[in-house]
Amino acid sequence: MSEHMQIGEVASRTELSLRTIRHYEDTGLVIPSARSQGGFRLYTEADVARLMVIRRMKPLGFTLDQMRDLLDATGRLDAADPAEGAEHQELVSRVREYEQAAVRKIDELRVQLARAEDFVSTLRTRLDQDGPTSGS
């Protein structure tokens, strides 16, 4: 059954804790594709891909509902019988809104990072002025 992975392997591949994966399962963001005879959760590559989307959205501040909405939209776009016409355009529009929101959040993070780097630089300059033996 090499196409299925147990939760430990999924945790290792996604760098998410077992607890986090179980939380995402409890909230309906990801559902194991199967269970073993012993009741262990079994996941597929598609499940891992969903978890990777969630992992990438989390640091950008997206809510669980937003993650669910994006996963729903991309899942419907990728379905075996994909949406057509107006529904397809609505789904693409939803995904585009998340892409634009992610770009805005990345820009905000870049500003925060630049400020943090300036702060560290200020501290280093201050320490360099005092020399290595000061402070005792």
N, C-alpha and C positions, 0 to 999 in steps of 0.2 A: 504494500500500500504506500509506495513511495511518493504518490502525488499529494498525500496528506501529511501534515506536520502537527506534532503536539505543541501545546502552548509554550513549553520551554524553548523549543527551537524558534518559534515565532518571536518570543521575547528577545532571544539572542539576535535574530536577524533585524528586528525593528529597533533594538535598543530601548524597548519599553519594558517596564516591570510587569511581572505576572499580575500584580494587583491592578495596575493601570489597564491592562488588556481586559481583565475581568470587569472593571468599571465600565469600559467602553461597551462590553457585552451587555451589562446590566442596563445601560442607557439606550441600547438598541443601535449603536453606531456600527458595530460589527457583530456578526453572529457566526459562530463556528459552522462550517459547512457540514460537519458530521460529528458523530460521537463514536468512539471505539466501543467494543463490546463491554469493556470495563467502565465505560462512562466518561472517558477522557475526551476533552474537546479536541477536535481535529480541524485544522485549517488548510486552506489551499493558497496558491499564489495570489489569487484574486483577493482573498482575505488579507494577506500581507500587504498588498497594494493599497487596500482601504486604510489599513493601519498607518501606512506611510503617509498618506494624505492627511490623516488626522494629526500625526506627529509633526508634520510640516506646518499645519494651520495653528496648532496650539501656541507656539511662541509668538505668533503674530496677533494673538489676542482674540481669535475667533471663538464664539461661543459653541457649546455642544449643538444647539439648534442650527446654527449656521453651518457647522460641519455636516450635520445630518442633511440639510437642504442641498449643499453642494454635492455630497455623495449621491443623493437621490437624483439630482439633475444629471450628473455624469454617468450614473448607472443607467438611466433611461436613454441617454445618448448612445451608450455602448451596448444596449440590449440587442438581442438577436433580431428582434423586429423593431428597429429604431423608429422614434417619432418622426412624423413628416409634417410638412406645411407649417401652419401657425404654431403648433405645439413644439416642433423642432426649433423654430426661431425663438420661442419663449425660453426654452431650455438653454440655448446658446447665449441668449441675453443674460440669463441668471449666472451662467459660468463666467461670462465677461465681467459682470459686476463684481464677482469675487476676485477675479484677476486684478481689476482696477483697485479694489479695496486692499489687496495684498501689496500692490505697488505703493499705495499711500502709506501703509504701515511700515514697509521697508524704508521709505524715505524718512519717516519719523524716527525709526531706529538708527538710521545713519546720522541724523542730527544728534541724537542722544549719545551715540558712540563718539562722534567728534567732540562733544562737550566733555565726555569722560576722558578722552585722550588729552584734551587741553588741560584738564584738571591734573592728570598725572604729570604732564610736562611742567606745570606750575610747581608742583611738589618737588620734582626732581631738580628744577632750577633752584628752588629754595634750599634743598639739601646740599647741592653743589656749592652754594654760596657759603654755607656753614662749614664745609670741609668734612672729611671723614672722622675727625677726632672730636668734633663738637657733640654736645648733648650729654656729657658725663658729669 
